[in-house]
Amino acid sequence: MKKIIFTLAAAFLIFSGCGYIEDSYQEGADAARLSHYDYYMNLLQEYKEKTGTYPLMELYVDQDVYIIVIEGGMPDWVDDGGHPVDYYEDDLFFTALEEGLGREVEEFYDPQNYAESSRPIFYVYSLSAAGAGFTVHLYYEAPGSFKVMDHYYKLEEFLPFE
């Protein structure tokens, strides 16, 4: 009987602490995501100042363009969800940034970069009628973000082409 009570108590302690560990991890991951967001937005503004346009504008013709910024290349699970979108791998984005800025740029990825996660683990550089945009996915709400569902917020900004 003591063994059963001990096992149940140990299981309770382990599983009750999991929520705290997850929350703590996501808080740190969101801090990195927000830092990456600022970094990429600054790069886009610098690129615009230097070249007069945004990276890969030539790809945007009559439908949206999404560059999925994710470690390890384009995942198999990316699809358009029935929307007319052209997807490209992030190496195109980084090459365009470096060529336009005339220097190397650091590549930052979502810190939670394992595919088994059900959470969005990527960033998106997009070109649409709204302009050039960058999106990060967050666990917690942040200024300027909007709620998609519990523990899933999007922070995105579009910079007008003109």
C-alpha positions as a Python dict, from the first residue, in 0.01 Angstrom:
ca = {
    (1, 'M'): (0, 0, 0),
    (2, 'K'): (284, 242, 85),
    (3, 'K'): (435, 172, -256),
    (4, 'I'): (109, 264, -434),
    (5, 'I'): (68, 585, -233),
    (6, 'F'): (432, 679, -301),
    (7, 'T'): (389, 611, -674),
    (8, 'L'): (71, 817, -689),
    (9, 'A'): (230, 1102, -494),
    (10, 'A'): (536, 1099, -720),
    (11, 'A'): (317, 1099, -1032),
    (12, 'F'): (117, 1391, -894),
    (13, 'L'): (430, 1593, -822),
    (14, 'I'): (574, 1521, -1166),
    (15, 'F'): (258, 1606, -1358),
    (16, 'S'): (161, 1907, -1149),
    (17, 'G'): (504, 2055, -1217),
    (18, 'C'): (476, 1999, -1594),
    (19, 'G'): (248, 2298, -1640),
    (20, 'Y'): (493, 2524, -1462),
    (21, 'I'): (784, 2389, -1666),
    (22, 'E'): (590, 2439, -1991),
    (23, 'D'): (484, 2791, -1896),
    (24, 'S'): (837, 2883, -1795),
    (25, 'Y'): (979, 2740, -2117),
    (26, 'Q'): (723, 2923, -2331),
    (27, 'E'): (788, 3251, -2151),
    (28, 'G'): (1157, 3226, -2243),
    (29, 'A'): (1074, 3112, -2596),
    (30, 'D'): (840, 3409, -2643),
    (31, 'A'): (1115, 3647, -2531),
    (32, 'A'): (1340, 3501, -2802),
    (33, 'R'): (1058, 3518, -3060),
    (34, 'L'): (996, 3886, -2982),
    (35, 'S'): (1366, 3959, -3009),
    (36, 'H'): (1377, 3782, -3347),
    (37, 'Y'): (1070, 3976, -3459),
    (38, 'D'): (1239, 4308, -3381),
    (39, 'Y'): (1556, 4192, -3556),
    (40, 'Y'): (1375, 4093, -3877),
    (41, 'M'): (1157, 4407, -3882),
    (42, 'N'): (1471, 4620, -3847),
    (43, 'L'): (1635, 4428, -4134),
    (44, 'L'): (1330, 4488, -4354),
    (45, 'Q'): (1334, 4860, -4280),
    (46, 'E'): (1709, 4880, -4341),
    (47, 'Y'): (1666, 4692, -4669),
    (48, 'K'): (1390, 4933, -4778),
    (49, 'E'): (1607, 5235, -4693),
    (50, 'K'): (1900, 5094, -4885),
    (51, 'T'): (1723, 4955, -5194),
    (52, 'G'): (1390, 5141, -5209),
    (53, 'T'): (1193, 4816, -5199),
    (54, 'Y'): (1150, 4501, -4990),
    (55, 'P'): (1318, 4162, -5044),
    (56, 'L'): (1170, 3946, -5319),
    (57, 'M'): (905, 4196, -5428),
    (58, 'E'): (934, 4051, -5778),
    (59, 'L'): (769, 3730, -5653),
    (60, 'Y'): (447, 3909, -5562),
    (61, 'V'): (237, 3933, -5877),
    (62, 'D'): (-126, 3844, -5821),
    (63, 'Q'): (-126, 3619, -5516),
    (64, 'D'): (29, 3625, -5172),
    (65, 'V'): (382, 3499, -5115),
    (66, 'Y'): (488, 3328, -4791),
    (67, 'I'): (848, 3257, -4705),
    (68, 'I'): (845, 3004, -4422),
    (69, 'V'): (1137, 3081, -4190),
    (70, 'I'): (1202, 2750, -4018),
    (71, 'E'): (1515, 2560, -3930),
    (72, 'G'): (1582, 2264, -4157),
    (73, 'G'): (1397, 2372, -4471),
    (74, 'M'): (1038, 2364, -4585),
    (75, 'P'): (835, 2113, -4382),
    (76, 'D'): (609, 1860, -4552),
    (77, 'W'): (304, 1982, -4362),
    (78, 'V'): (298, 2326, -4527),
    (79, 'D'): (-4, 2368, -4749),
    (80, 'D'): (-213, 2658, -4867),
    (81, 'G'): (-527, 2556, -4680),
    (82, 'G'): (-722, 2626, -4998),
    (83, 'H'): (-588, 2981, -5030),
    (84, 'P'): (-393, 3098, -5335),
    (85, 'V'): (-48, 3137, -5182),
    (86, 'D'): (299, 3077, -5323),
    (87, 'Y'): (538, 2925, -5068),
    (88, 'Y'): (917, 2956, -5079),
    (89, 'E'): (1199, 2833, -4860),
    (90, 'D'): (1379, 3077, -4635),
    (91, 'D'): (1717, 3047, -4811),
    (92, 'L'): (1572, 3271, -5082),
    (93, 'F'): (1480, 3532, -4818),
    (94, 'F'): (1822, 3527, -4651),
    (95, 'T'): (2006, 3546, -4983),
    (96, 'A'): (1794, 3844, -5092),
    (97, 'L'): (1857, 4022, -4759),
    (98, 'E'): (2233, 3969, -4780),
    (99, 'E'): (2254, 4081, -5143),
    (100, 'G'): (2043, 4393, -5080),
    (101, 'L'): (2222, 4489, -4760),
    (102, 'G'): (2567, 4398, -4889),
    (103, 'R'): (2654, 4197, -4576),
    (104, 'E'): (2584, 3873, -4398),
    (105, 'V'): (2277, 3852, -4179),
    (106, 'E'): (2220, 3621, -3888),
    (107, 'E'): (1945, 3364, -3927),
    (108, 'F'): (1719, 3328, -3626),
    (109, 'Y'): (1454, 3058, -3595),
    (110, 'D'): (1178, 2980, -3349),
    (111, 'P'): (1349, 2828, -3044),
    (112, 'Q'): (1085, 2555, -3027),
    (113, 'N'): (1201, 2391, -3347),
    (114, 'Y'): (1082, 2035, -3313),
    (115, 'A'): (817, 1905, -3548),
    (116, 'E'): (637, 1693, -3287),
    (117, 'S'): (500, 2012, -3135),
    (118, 'S'): (142, 2109, -3210),
    (119, 'R'): (241, 2474, -3180),
    (120, 'P'): (344, 2692, -3472),
    (121, 'I'): (723, 2669, -3477),
    (122, 'F'): (807, 2899, -3764),
    (123, 'Y'): (810, 3262, -3873),
    (124, 'V'): (665, 3399, -4196),
    (125, 'Y'): (793, 3671, -4427),
    (126, 'S'): (502, 3758, -4653),
    (127, 'L'): (423, 3975, -4950),
    (128, 'S'): (61, 4069, -5011),
    (129, 'A'): (-159, 4361, -5111),
    (130, 'A'): (-108, 4487, -4753),
    (131, 'G'): (269, 4513, -4809),
    (132, 'A'): (570, 4323, -4685),
    (133, 'G'): (504, 4156, -4353),
    (134, 'F'): (667, 3950, -4085),
    (135, 'T'): (483, 3718, -3846),
    (136, 'V'): (585, 3534, -3531),
    (137, 'H'): (368, 3296, -3330),
    (138, 'L'): (357, 3338, -2953),
    (139, 'Y'): (240, 3137, -2655),
    (140, 'Y'): (146, 3445, -2451),
    (141, 'E'): (-20, 3768, -2554),
    (142, 'A'): (220, 4052, -2633),
    (143, 'P'): (156, 4416, -2725),
    (144, 'G'): (26, 4428, -3082),
    (145, 'S'): (-51, 4055, -3101),
    (146, 'F'): (-391, 3901, -3154),
    (147, 'K'): (-535, 3580, -3014),
    (148, 'V'): (-585, 3287, -3249),
    (149, 'M'): (-672, 3034, -2975),
    (150, 'D'): (-562, 2951, -2621),
    (151, 'H'): (-185, 2985, -2594),
    (152, 'Y'): (-154, 3090, -2957),
    (153, 'Y'): (-111, 3454, -3050),
    (154, 'K'): (15, 3610, -3370),
    (155, 'L'): (227, 3919, -3391),
    (156, 'E'): (252, 4054, -3741),
    (157, 'E'): (311, 4384, -3907),
    (158, 'F'): (287, 4483, -4270),
    (159, 'L'): (506, 4756, -4412),
    (160, 'P'): (344, 4933, -4710),
    (161, 'F'): (519, 4898, -5043),
    (162, 'E'): (513, 5273, -5112),
}
